[in-house]
């Protein structure tokens, strides 16, 4: 198992995200952690419509109002707190959640926690 340092809790600002890289079955993957209404969330950076990244590599996941996560390619709209797609081609599907742990003000991700 590999432990990946993402950021400090203070670096994750409301309505913003921080991306991080990890491996699943030796394949590189990307995740992102964000803050919405004072709560942290983390998801795999993969749209549920087709397996492409939600952002264009620019770390922009939230809509312009900072209220929903949006796939920049197809416009699928996801709830930040649940990952549920509420509008778009994958409505009813959910983003893949990632378990991030906070320890002494630092956010960590355990690669081996994935299946």
N, C-alpha and C positions, 0 to 999 in steps of 0.2 A: 504494500500500500504506500502511496505517495501522498504526502500532505502538502497542499498548495496554499501559500499565503496570497490572499486576494487584495486586501486593503485594511486600513483601520476603519472602525465604525464611523469615525468622524469624517472620513473621506467620502462616505456615501451620503450624498445630499438628497433632500426631498425632490422627487421628480427627475432624478438623474440616475445613471447606471454606470457600472464599471464592469468591463469584460475580463474574462480570464480563460486560459487554455487548460485543457486536461486531456487525458486519454481514456478511451473505452475500448477494451479488447485490442489494445495497441494502435487504435486509430485516433488521430487528433480530433478533438471536439472543442467547442467553445461554449462558455456559459456566461451569464451576466447576473449581477446582483444589483438591486436597486432599493429605493426607499419610497414607500407610498403610504400616505397618511400616518407617518411615524413608525411604520413597520417594515422590516427588511423582507425581501423576497429574492429568490434565485431560481432561474430557469435555464434550460439548455437553449442555445441560440439556434433553434430550428423551428421554422413555420410548420404547422400541422397540415397545411394544404399540400405542399410538396416539400421535400427536405432541402430547403435552402435557408440561409440566414435571414433573420428578421430585419436586420439593419443592412446597410450597404458597406459594412466595414467601418462606419463612421461613429459607432457607439450611440446612435440615435434610435431609441426604442419607443419613447413616449411620443404621443401626439403633441401638437403645438400647445395644448392647454395643460399637459402633464397629467391627464386623467386616465388615459388608456395606453396600452402597449399596442403598437401597430406594425404589421408587416409592410415594409416599404415597397415590396414588389407587387403584392396583390391586394393590399388594403385590409387584410383580416384584422379585426379588432379584438384584443384580449383584455380581460380584467387583470390589473396588476396584482391584486391580492389573492386571486384564485387561479389565474392562468387560463380561465375559461374563455374560449372564443365566442363572442356574442354577436359578431357580424362578419360576414364574408364567406368565402368558399369552404371554410372548415368549421362553420358554426356548430357548436355543441362539443367540439373536441377541446382538449386542454393542452397547454404547453407542458413539457416534461419538467417537473420540479426537481431542483437540486438541493441537497441538504448542506447548508453552510452553518458552521459553528463559530460562535463568538467566544474568544478566550482572551481575557485581559485587554479588551478593546480592539482586538485584531480578529478579522474574519478569515476562516480557514475552510478549505474543501478537501475532503479525503477521496482520492480517486478510487480506491477500492470499495467505496460505499455504493458504487453503481452495479447494477446487474444487467 
